[in-house]
């Protein structure tokens, strides 16, 4: 809800100011780059990331994520289909939309519509808009999705929280070592709805897309 974001933004900014961080970038934090380059104190790192996660937990009902292997995408998806959807992010994006539609029942949010703010990245805006139009036709049976707009993390602070969540989900998906403490703490604070798309899942999504091709085009 908008009132929750109005509470979230100043609290998030307060933490950034306290730790002298201009904008949270989770990859930079994980690899001690950028604003975090001189952070040699592990207690400081833990306190910082937990403070941000606490703020997310205070205003979030749930988190939604979609993960798939790039290798599966390259191996399974036919070239013609790749041309149509234009970007492998289409599938995880679809999983996020489906997850949102599953939890966004009238009991939860009555008839409210959801507007999406997407991180503006070079070359992705047009592709995301195309994916959004396709998924709205396929998945939004009750017309719950509103508009899609693009913004920068520095201007739209909630995108920094999305960056944190997305990177933690990704790191958890590819990990070969024990789960990161930051991910453990995130899971303790929020209700996760994360879809992991295996090879069979990719095949099923392609088949579903083809069944609905006439509706899309």
Secondary structure, DSSP 8 states (H G I E B T S, - for coil): -HHHHHHHHHHHHHHHHHTT-SS--HHHHHTT-GGGTT---HHHHHHHHHHHHHHHHHH-S-EEEEEE-HHHHHHHS-HHHHHHH-STHHHHHHHHHHHHHHH--HHHHTT--EEEEEE--TTTHHHHHHHHHHHHHHH-TT--EEEEEEE-TTTSTHHHHHHHHHHHHHHHHH-SSS--HHHHHHHHHS-EEEEEE-HHHHHHHHHHHHHTHHHH-
